[in-house]
Amino acid sequence: MKVKDIKYPDYPFTRMMKVKVEDSSKGRYQFDENYPYLDDSFNYKFNRAINAFVLRWIDNIYHRVCLGLRIEGREILKKYKKELSKGGVSICNHVFREDTVMVCRALNKYRSFHLPIFAKHLNASRLFYWMIRYLGGIPIAENMAGMRKFNEALDTYHERGEWIHVFPEEVRWDFYPYIRPFRKGPFTMAYKYNCPLLPMVITFRERKGFFRLTGSKDTPLFTIKILEPVFPDRTKTRESEVNRMMAESHERMVKAAGIENNPWPANPSDLNV
């Protein structure tokens, strides 16, 4: 369904969301090797528990009443309970400011969930930093030494059986009805860790009845669908498996969203640009 009259860019990785970032020279947050990408402190755990409480109860009410959020496919989590019990990598299309919380709700993972995020966004405001940091946001380091620490943190979280979520479309396009090309990051992670890759897709519904009173007519209702996981085959090369998992996940998401004639390929290398 067409939800809003938005003009989208011609290039699928163009950033549409402009974030006012505070001057890093003021000493806000430096995303280098000294940043705590892996944080086991009491302060972190305490704030994460508070964040989980807020999201699980207060924000969930907002999602139900104002956004009409439906979660479909939780039987898949039960079907693959054994395979998913040691964690994995999840992906979803990036189409709303709170789609990360929708993923948390779908997986029921509020305290064992980690999300790589564009670092500069975390210098936008203290409230935004608190919400994203203690939701599980891990800023992508801005230098090579920091990237080593960032990757070590992801390795440790995976070893603990926790979940890593990545938006493979990279940038957020609000209410975009199609599935854009994917970056290789999450599929490379799934191959590296030899763990399940769990696709999800967010679709939109027309705002009707009671829901016309609970939100703007320009904001649709949301459904998030959990799809069958994709498993890496470590007997094959990383490149071939990354491309296969990317194509298979993209195809499943397009099909689950009911999209006919999706305008984008799965692999950016196939773009005609």
N, C-alpha and C positions, 0 to 999 in steps of 0.2 A: 504494500500500500504506500502511496505517496503521503508522507507525513508533514513535510514542511517545504516551503519554496526556498530552498537554499542552493546557491550556486557553488558547486564543488570544483576544486582545481582539476586540471587535466593530468597532473602528475600525482600518482597515488601516495607519495610520501611527503607531500607538501603539508607543513604545519598550518592548521587553520586556527588553533587556539593560541592567542597571544597572552603570555603571562608576564606581568610586570615583575621583574626580578630586582631585588635590592642589590646595591653595589657590593660586590664581594670584598672590596677593600675595607669595608666597615667591620670585617671579621665575623660575619654571620656564620656561614658554614663553608669550610674548605674541603672539597671532595678529592683529597689526595691520599697518600699512604697512611696518614695519621687518623683518618676518619674511621669510626668503629663499625665497619661493615658487618662484622660478627660481634654481637653485643650480648654478653651473658650477665650483665650487671643487674643488681636489684632494681635500680631505677628504670631500666628498659623493661624488665619483666612486669613491674608494677604498672607502668604506663600502658603496656600492651594489654594487661588484664582490664584496665579501665576502658581502653579503646574497644576491646572485644565486647564488653558489657553494653557500651553505647550503641555499637553497630548491631549487636544481636537483638536488642530490644527496641530502642528508640527509633533507629533508622529502619528497622524491619517494619515497624508500624507505618512509617512514611511510605515505604516501598509498596506495601499492601494496599493502603488506602488511597494514596495519591498517584501511584504509578501502576497499580493493578498488577504487580509482578506475579507471574506464574513460573513455576519451575517444573520442567518436564524431563523425564529420563532418569530419575533417581534410582529406578530399578536397575539401571546399568551399573551404578555404584555397588549395589548388592551382588549383582551377577559376577562382577570382577573384584569382589571384596578382597580376596587373597592377593591378587596381583597388584591391587592399589594400596594395600596395607602398608607397604614400605615407601609410600610417597610416589611422586611422579612429576611430570611437567604438564601443565594445563595451558590451553590457548583459547582465545575468544576474539570475535571482532570488537573493535574499539569504537563505540558509537554513543557514549553518554558519559557525563562527568562522574557518575556513580556506578559504572558497570563493573569496576573492581569489587565493590561491595556485593553486587549481585552474584559475582562468581563465588565470593566467600559464602554467601547464603546457600548457593547451589551445592557446593562441596561440603558445607558445614565445617569449614576450617577458618576459625577466627584467630587462633593462637599458634598455628603451625603452617603459616602461609607467608610466602615471600614474593615480592614483586620488584624486579629491576625497573628503575624509573629514571628518566632523563634528569640528571642531577640539578640543573638550574631551576627546575620547578620547585625544588625544596627550599629555595631562597625567596619564594613569592610572599609568604606570610608565615607567622609563627603558628597560627591555627592550622593552616594547610600542612605545614611541616609536621605538626603533632598528629594530625589525622592520618597522613600517608606513612610517616615513619613508623608509627606504632600499629598500623594495619599490617606492616611487614615490608614496607617500601625500602629497597636498597638502592641508593643512588649509584648510577654507572659512573665510575671514577673518571676523573678528568686528566689523569696522567698515567703513564705505564706502570709506575710503582704502585699506584692506587688500584689499577686493574688487577694486579697480582693479588692484592688483598681482597678485592671484590670477588674474584674467581675462587679464592680459598674459602671465602664465606659461603658461596653457593655450594661448593663441594661438601662443606661441613653440614649445612642444612640438609642436603640430600642424604648424607650418611646417617643422619638422625631420623630419616623417614618422613621428613616434612615436604611440603609442596612448594614448587616454584611455578609461578604464573607469568606468562609472557603474552603481550599483545603483538602477534606477528605482523600486523599491519603497521606497527611502529607509532603512528600518529592517530589522534582522535578526530573523526569526522562525525559530528553529531547527527544522529538519525539517518545515517547513510544506509540505503536499502540493499546494497550489493556487497560482495566479499572482495576486498582488494588483494593485491599480491602480498606474499609473505616474505619477511626476512628469514634467514636460515637459523637464527639463534636458538629458538626452542627445540628445533629438530636436531640440531647439533648436540644440545644438552641431553636429549633423550637417548641419542646414540652413545654419547660419552658415558652416561650413567647406566645404560642398558635398562631403562625404566619405561613404563607406559607413557604415551603421549595422549592426553585426554582432550579432544576438541569439544568446544561448546559454541553455541551460536545464539545471538540475541536477535529477536524479530520484534515487529511492532504490530499492535492492534489498534483499531479505531476506538476512540474514547466515546463510550455510550452510557446511557442510563445514569446510575448513581455516580459514575466516575466523571461525568460532565460537571459535577459540583465540587470535585476534589482536586482539580488541576486545570492548567491552561489548555485551551482547545488546541494550541500549537504543540503540545507535548502528548505523544501517543501513550498507549499502555504497552507494557513490556512482557515478553516471554523469553526465558533463557532455557535452552534445550541442551541437555547433556547427551553426547553422542558416544558411539562405540569407540573404545580406545584403539590407538594404533601402536603396534609393538615393533621395536627395531630388531633387525636380523643382524647380529654381530658377525655372522659368517661372511657377510658381504662388506664391501668397502663403505667407508663413511660417506663419501660423496654420493654414491648411488642410493644409499638408504636415506640420507637427508632429503634428496630430491623425491624419492618415492613417498616418504612420510609427508612431505610438504604437499605433494599433489593429491595424495589420498585424503588428507585432512581437509584441504581446500574443497575437494569434490564433495565430501560428506557434509560440510557446512553449507555449501551452495544448495545441495539437495534438501537438507533439513529445513533450510529457510524458504523452500518453495520457489526458488529463483529460476526463472527461465532466461536463457541467453545472458548469463553473467558477463559483463563487459571486460573483465580482467582475468589474466592468466594467474596461475598459482605462483609461478617463478618470475621474479622481476627481470631475469635475463631474457624472457620472452616478450617483454614490452616493446612495442613499436614506437620508441622515442629516440 
